[in-house]
Amino acid sequence: MRHWKRWLTLSGLALVVIATAFIWAVWNSLSSEWRIEASAAQYALNHSPMQQLTSYSVFTGAGAQEVFTGKDGFGRKWVAFVYGPPYAVKSVPSTGMWSATRLTKSLKLQHITPVHLNLGYFNAAARESFHTAADVVWECYVRLPSGLLAYIYYDAYSGQQIATYILAPSSFSQLTQNFG
Protein backbone atom coordinates (compact mmCIF):
# COMPACT_ATOMS: atom_id res chain seq x y z
CA MET A 1 0.00 0.00 0.00
CA ARG A 2 2.83 2.37 0.85
CA HIS A 3 4.47 1.75 -2.52
CA TRP A 4 1.29 2.73 -4.41
CA LYS A 5 0.85 5.86 -2.31
CA ARG A 6 4.39 7.00 -3.07
CA TRP A 7 3.97 6.17 -6.78
CA LEU A 8 0.70 8.13 -7.02
CA THR A 9 2.21 11.11 -5.18
CA LEU A 10 5.25 11.21 -7.47
CA SER A 11 3.08 10.80 -10.58
CA GLY A 12 0.80 13.62 -9.47
CA LEU A 13 3.79 15.84 -8.75
CA ALA A 14 5.28 15.05 -12.19
CA LEU A 15 1.98 15.95 -13.86
CA VAL A 16 1.86 19.27 -11.99
CA VAL A 17 5.44 20.07 -13.06
CA ILE A 18 4.70 19.17 -16.70
CA ALA A 19 1.48 21.23 -16.73
CA THR A 20 3.29 24.20 -15.17
CA ALA A 21 6.07 24.01 -17.76
CA PHE A 22 3.51 23.83 -20.59
CA ILE A 23 1.53 26.81 -19.29
CA TRP A 24 4.74 28.81 -18.82
CA ALA A 25 5.88 28.04 -22.39
CA VAL A 26 2.49 29.01 -23.88
CA TRP A 27 2.36 32.19 -21.80
CA ASN A 28 5.86 33.24 -22.93
CA SER A 29 4.96 32.58 -26.55
CA LEU A 30 1.73 34.58 -26.37
CA SER A 31 3.09 37.43 -24.27
CA SER A 32 5.93 38.06 -26.75
CA GLU A 33 3.36 38.29 -29.57
CA TRP A 34 1.24 40.64 -27.46
CA ARG A 35 4.28 42.85 -26.87
CA ILE A 36 4.88 43.07 -30.64
CA GLU A 37 1.23 43.99 -31.28
CA ALA A 38 1.21 46.53 -28.45
CA SER A 39 4.40 48.23 -29.63
CA ALA A 40 3.12 48.29 -33.24
CA ALA A 41 -0.16 49.80 -32.04
CA GLN A 42 1.67 52.48 -30.10
CA TYR A 43 3.86 53.18 -33.13
CA ALA A 44 0.74 53.55 -35.29
CA LEU A 45 -0.77 56.02 -32.82
CA ASN A 46 2.48 58.02 -32.60
CA HIS A 47 3.22 58.13 -36.35
CA SER A 48 -0.18 58.45 -38.02
CA PRO A 49 -3.14 60.83 -37.73
CA MET A 50 -5.07 58.24 -35.70
CA GLN A 51 -5.91 59.01 -32.10
CA GLN A 52 -8.09 55.97 -31.51
CA LEU A 53 -7.71 52.42 -32.80
CA THR A 54 -10.88 50.49 -33.66
CA SER A 55 -9.61 47.24 -35.20
CA TYR A 56 -6.51 45.19 -35.81
CA SER A 57 -5.46 42.48 -38.27
CA VAL A 58 -2.33 40.99 -39.77
CA PHE A 59 -1.45 41.09 -43.47
CA THR A 60 1.16 38.67 -44.81
CA GLY A 61 0.86 39.12 -48.57
CA ALA A 62 3.95 41.33 -48.80
CA GLY A 63 5.75 40.58 -45.56
CA ALA A 64 4.21 40.67 -42.11
CA GLN A 65 2.28 43.85 -41.39
CA GLU A 66 0.24 44.89 -38.41
CA VAL A 67 -2.86 46.65 -39.80
CA PHE A 68 -4.82 49.08 -37.63
CA THR A 69 -7.98 50.99 -38.42
CA GLY A 70 -9.00 53.97 -36.36
CA LYS A 71 -10.14 57.55 -36.22
CA ASP A 72 -8.39 60.89 -36.01
CA GLY A 73 -9.44 63.78 -33.77
CA PHE A 74 -12.10 64.86 -36.27
CA GLY A 75 -13.71 61.40 -36.51
CA ARG A 76 -12.29 60.59 -39.95
CA LYS A 77 -11.41 56.94 -40.53
CA TRP A 78 -7.83 55.88 -41.29
CA VAL A 79 -5.89 52.69 -41.91
CA ALA A 80 -2.29 52.35 -40.73
CA PHE A 81 0.07 49.61 -41.90
CA VAL A 82 3.01 49.04 -39.55
CA TYR A 83 5.87 46.98 -40.96
CA GLY A 84 9.57 46.57 -40.36
CA PRO A 85 11.98 46.23 -38.43
CA PRO A 86 12.75 48.98 -37.86
CA TYR A 87 9.13 50.02 -37.74
CA ALA A 88 7.74 52.10 -40.56
CA VAL A 89 4.14 53.14 -40.99
CA LYS A 90 2.02 53.94 -44.01
CA SER A 91 -1.29 55.55 -43.11
CA VAL A 92 -4.07 56.32 -45.56
CA PRO A 93 -7.59 57.72 -45.17
CA SER A 94 -10.16 55.00 -45.69
CA THR A 95 -12.46 57.22 -47.75
CA GLY A 96 -12.84 55.87 -51.26
CA MET A 97 -11.75 52.34 -50.32
CA TRP A 98 -13.90 49.36 -51.08
CA SER A 99 -15.40 48.04 -47.87
CA ALA A 100 -15.20 44.38 -46.91
CA THR A 101 -18.98 44.18 -47.39
CA ARG A 102 -18.80 45.55 -50.93
CA LEU A 103 -15.95 43.19 -51.82
CA THR A 104 -17.81 40.21 -50.34
CA LYS A 105 -20.88 41.01 -52.45
CA SER A 106 -18.71 41.29 -55.56
CA LEU A 107 -17.08 37.93 -54.84
CA LYS A 108 -20.43 36.23 -54.23
CA LEU A 109 -21.74 37.55 -57.56
CA GLN A 110 -18.85 35.63 -59.15
CA HIS A 111 -19.84 32.51 -57.12
CA ILE A 112 -16.65 32.82 -55.08
CA THR A 113 -16.98 32.13 -51.37
CA PRO A 114 -14.86 34.48 -49.23
CA VAL A 115 -13.17 32.80 -46.29
CA HIS A 116 -11.08 35.72 -44.99
CA LEU A 117 -10.45 39.28 -46.20
CA ASN A 118 -7.48 41.43 -45.15
CA LEU A 119 -6.30 44.90 -46.05
CA GLY A 120 -2.60 45.27 -46.77
CA TYR A 121 0.02 47.64 -48.09
CA PHE A 122 2.31 46.96 -51.06
CA ASN A 123 5.66 48.71 -50.85
CA ALA A 124 7.62 49.41 -54.06
CA ALA A 125 9.13 45.90 -54.17
CA ALA A 126 5.74 44.22 -53.72
CA ARG A 127 4.14 46.47 -56.36
CA GLU A 128 6.91 45.47 -58.76
CA SER A 129 6.57 41.74 -58.06
CA PHE A 130 2.76 41.93 -58.43
CA HIS A 131 3.08 44.16 -61.52
CA THR A 132 0.70 46.78 -60.14
CA ALA A 133 0.63 50.43 -59.17
CA ALA A 134 -1.80 49.72 -56.31
CA ASP A 135 -0.36 50.27 -52.88
CA VAL A 136 -3.38 49.44 -50.68
CA VAL A 137 -4.88 46.05 -51.49
CA TRP A 138 -7.42 43.55 -50.33
CA GLU A 139 -6.05 40.05 -49.86
CA CYS A 140 -8.94 37.61 -50.19
CA TYR A 141 -8.62 34.01 -49.12
CA VAL A 142 -11.46 32.35 -51.02
CA ARG A 143 -13.03 29.11 -52.16
CA LEU A 144 -13.50 29.11 -55.92
CA PRO A 145 -16.57 27.57 -57.63
CA SER A 146 -14.35 24.56 -58.46
CA GLY A 147 -13.86 23.98 -54.73
CA LEU A 148 -10.19 24.97 -54.77
CA LEU A 149 -8.83 27.51 -52.31
CA ALA A 150 -7.07 30.63 -53.61
CA TYR A 151 -5.70 34.01 -52.70
CA ILE A 152 -7.03 36.86 -54.84
CA TYR A 153 -5.62 40.38 -54.54
CA TYR A 154 -7.69 43.46 -55.40
CA ASP A 155 -6.86 47.16 -55.54
CA ALA A 156 -8.58 48.55 -52.45
CA TYR A 157 -9.67 51.74 -54.24
CA SER A 158 -10.75 50.56 -57.69
CA GLY A 159 -11.71 46.98 -56.90
CA GLN A 160 -9.64 45.82 -59.87
CA GLN A 161 -8.26 42.31 -59.58
CA ILE A 162 -4.45 42.30 -59.35
CA ALA A 163 -3.47 38.64 -58.99
CA THR A 164 -4.84 35.18 -58.25
CA TYR A 165 -2.90 32.35 -56.64
CA ILE A 166 -4.71 29.01 -56.67
CA LEU A 167 -3.59 26.67 -53.91
CA ALA A 168 -2.89 23.08 -54.83
CA PRO A 169 -5.27 20.64 -53.19
CA SER A 170 -3.69 18.72 -50.33
CA SER A 171 -3.87 14.95 -50.03
CA PHE A 172 -5.84 15.47 -46.79
CA SER A 173 -8.55 17.46 -48.59
CA GLN A 174 -8.74 14.74 -51.24
CA LEU A 175 -9.21 12.13 -48.50
CA THR A 176 -11.99 14.14 -46.84
CA GLN A 177 -13.71 14.64 -50.20
CA ASN A 178 -13.60 10.88 -50.85
CA PHE A 179 -14.98 10.03 -47.41
CA GLY A 180 -17.00 13.24 -46.85
C-alpha positions as CSV (number, residue, x, y, z in Angstrom):
1,M,0.0,0.0,0.0
2,R,2.8,2.4,0.9
3,H,4.5,1.7,-2.5
4,W,1.3,2.7,-4.4
5,K,0.9,5.9,-2.3
6,R,4.4,7.0,-3.1
7,W,4.0,6.2,-6.8
8,L,0.7,8.1,-7.0
9,T,2.2,11.1,-5.2
10,L,5.3,11.2,-7.5
11,S,3.1,10.8,-10.6
12,G,0.8,13.6,-9.5
13,L,3.8,15.8,-8.7
14,A,5.3,15.0,-12.2
15,L,2.0,16.0,-13.9
16,V,1.9,19.3,-12.0
17,V,5.4,20.1,-13.1
18,I,4.7,19.2,-16.7
19,A,1.5,21.2,-16.7
20,T,3.3,24.2,-15.2
21,A,6.1,24.0,-17.8
22,F,3.5,23.8,-20.6
23,I,1.5,26.8,-19.3
24,W,4.7,28.8,-18.8
25,A,5.9,28.0,-22.4
26,V,2.5,29.0,-23.9
27,W,2.4,32.2,-21.8
28,N,5.9,33.2,-22.9
29,S,5.0,32.6,-26.5
30,L,1.7,34.6,-26.4
31,S,3.1,37.4,-24.3
32,S,5.9,38.1,-26.7
33,E,3.4,38.3,-29.6
34,W,1.2,40.6,-27.5
35,R,4.3,42.9,-26.9
36,I,4.9,43.1,-30.6
37,E,1.2,44.0,-31.3
38,A,1.2,46.5,-28.4
39,S,4.4,48.2,-29.6
40,A,3.1,48.3,-33.2
41,A,-0.2,49.8,-32.0
42,Q,1.7,52.5,-30.1
43,Y,3.9,53.2,-33.1
44,A,0.7,53.6,-35.3
45,L,-0.8,56.0,-32.8
46,N,2.5,58.0,-32.6
47,H,3.2,58.1,-36.3
48,S,-0.2,58.4,-38.0
49,P,-3.1,60.8,-37.7
50,M,-5.1,58.2,-35.7
51,Q,-5.9,59.0,-32.1
52,Q,-8.1,56.0,-31.5
53,L,-7.7,52.4,-32.8
54,T,-10.9,50.5,-33.7
55,S,-9.6,47.2,-35.2
56,Y,-6.5,45.2,-35.8
57,S,-5.5,42.5,-38.3
58,V,-2.3,41.0,-39.8
59,F,-1.5,41.1,-43.5
60,T,1.2,38.7,-44.8
61,G,0.9,39.1,-48.6
62,A,4.0,41.3,-48.8
63,G,5.8,40.6,-45.6
64,A,4.2,40.7,-42.1
65,Q,2.3,43.9,-41.4
66,E,0.2,44.9,-38.4
67,V,-2.9,46.6,-39.8
68,F,-4.8,49.1,-37.6
69,T,-8.0,51.0,-38.4
70,G,-9.0,54.0,-36.4
71,K,-10.1,57.5,-36.2
72,D,-8.4,60.9,-36.0
73,G,-9.4,63.8,-33.8
74,F,-12.1,64.9,-36.3
75,G,-13.7,61.4,-36.5
76,R,-12.3,60.6,-40.0
77,K,-11.4,56.9,-40.5
78,W,-7.8,55.9,-41.3
79,V,-5.9,52.7,-41.9
80,A,-2.3,52.4,-40.7
81,F,0.1,49.6,-41.9
82,V,3.0,49.0,-39.5
83,Y,5.9,47.0,-41.0
84,G,9.6,46.6,-40.4
85,P,12.0,46.2,-38.4
86,P,12.7,49.0,-37.9
87,Y,9.1,50.0,-37.7
88,A,7.7,52.1,-40.6
89,V,4.1,53.1,-41.0
90,K,2.0,53.9,-44.0
91,S,-1.3,55.6,-43.1
92,V,-4.1,56.3,-45.6
93,P,-7.6,57.7,-45.2
94,S,-10.2,55.0,-45.7
95,T,-12.5,57.2,-47.8
96,G,-12.8,55.9,-51.3
97,M,-11.8,52.3,-50.3
98,W,-13.9,49.4,-51.1
99,S,-15.4,48.0,-47.9
100,A,-15.2,44.4,-46.9
101,T,-19.0,44.2,-47.4
102,R,-18.8,45.5,-50.9
103,L,-15.9,43.2,-51.8
104,T,-17.8,40.2,-50.3
105,K,-20.9,41.0,-52.4
106,S,-18.7,41.3,-55.6
107,L,-17.1,37.9,-54.8
108,K,-20.4,36.2,-54.2
109,L,-21.7,37.5,-57.6
110,Q,-18.8,35.6,-59.1
111,H,-19.8,32.5,-57.1
112,I,-16.7,32.8,-55.1
113,T,-17.0,32.1,-51.4
114,P,-14.9,34.5,-49.2
115,V,-13.2,32.8,-46.3
116,H,-11.1,35.7,-45.0
117,L,-10.4,39.3,-46.2
118,N,-7.5,41.4,-45.2
119,L,-6.3,44.9,-46.1
120,G,-2.6,45.3,-46.8
121,Y,0.0,47.6,-48.1
122,F,2.3,47.0,-51.1
123,N,5.7,48.7,-50.8
124,A,7.6,49.4,-54.1
125,A,9.1,45.9,-54.2
126,A,5.7,44.2,-53.7
127,R,4.1,46.5,-56.4
128,E,6.9,45.5,-58.8
129,S,6.6,41.7,-58.1
130,F,2.8,41.9,-58.4
131,H,3.1,44.2,-61.5
132,T,0.7,46.8,-60.1
133,A,0.6,50.4,-59.2
134,A,-1.8,49.7,-56.3
135,D,-0.4,50.3,-52.9
136,V,-3.4,49.4,-50.7
137,V,-4.9,46.0,-51.5
138,W,-7.4,43.6,-50.3
139,E,-6.0,40.0,-49.9
140,C,-8.9,37.6,-50.2
141,Y,-8.6,34.0,-49.1
142,V,-11.5,32.4,-51.0
143,R,-13.0,29.1,-52.2
144,L,-13.5,29.1,-55.9
145,P,-16.6,27.6,-57.6
146,S,-14.3,24.6,-58.5
147,G,-13.9,24.0,-54.7
148,L,-10.2,25.0,-54.8
149,L,-8.8,27.5,-52.3
150,A,-7.1,30.6,-53.6
151,Y,-5.7,34.0,-52.7
152,I,-7.0,36.9,-54.8
153,Y,-5.6,40.4,-54.5
154,Y,-7.7,43.5,-55.4
155,D,-6.9,47.2,-55.5
156,A,-8.6,48.6,-52.4
157,Y,-9.7,51.7,-54.2
158,S,-10.7,50.6,-57.7
159,G,-11.7,47.0,-56.9
160,Q,-9.6,45.8,-59.9
161,Q,-8.3,42.3,-59.6
162,I,-4.4,42.3,-59.3
163,A,-3.5,38.6,-59.0
164,T,-4.8,35.2,-58.3
165,Y,-2.9,32.3,-56.6
166,I,-4.7,29.0,-56.7
167,L,-3.6,26.7,-53.9
168,A,-2.9,23.1,-54.8
169,P,-5.3,20.6,-53.2
170,S,-3.7,18.7,-50.3
171,S,-3.9,15.0,-50.0
172,F,-5.8,15.5,-46.8
173,S,-8.6,17.5,-48.6
174,Q,-8.7,14.7,-51.2
175,L,-9.2,12.1,-48.5
176,T,-12.0,14.1,-46.8
177,Q,-13.7,14.6,-50.2
178,N,-13.6,10.9,-50.8
179,F,-15.0,10.0,-47.4
180,G,-17.0,13.2,-46.8
